[in-house]
């Protein structure tokens, strides 16, 4: 078994398309949503293990 970073660029286009079609619900992945101006808070929350995955958006 091997570990390491996922090849995001390989999978991202297909995943984004599936999210837009409603096939995948990102709410099942992201447990914290913040405006993009607060992106540093999202990284801090993940670092402190208060969030697993943070989504930042241009406007909430």
N, C-alpha and C positions, 0 to 999 in steps of 0.2 A: 504494500500500500504506500502511496506517495502523497505528500501534501504540498501545499504552496498556494500562491495566488492564482485565482481563476483567470483564464484568458478572456477578460471582459470584452475587449473589442471584437472578439469572435462571436460572442453570444448576444451582445447588447442590441443590435438591430432587430433580430428575431424577437427578443424579449419585449422590446418597446412596441413592436407591431402587435404582439399578443396582448399587451396591456391595453393598447388603443382599441382593439377589437373586443375587449371585455373577457378574453379567455383567461387572463391572469388578473387577480385583484392585488395590487401592490399593498393594500392595507394588511394583507396576510404576511407581508415581509417587513414592512416598516412599522415601528412601534412609537415613533416620535416624528411629528411634522412641524416644521418651523419655517418662518419666512426666510428668504435667502439672506437678508441682512443679519440674521442670527445664526449663520452657519457655524461660527466658532462655538456657540452654545451646544450645537448638535455634536460636534467632535468631542467637546468636554463631557457631555452626557454619555457618549459611547466609551470614552476613556475611563470614566468613573463607574461604568457598568450599570448606569441608570437607564440606558437605552441599548437595544441590540443593533438597530439600523435606523438611521435618521434620514428623512426625506426633506429637502429644502425646496421651497417653491417661490416663484416670483411674487405671488400674492395669495394670501389665504383668506 
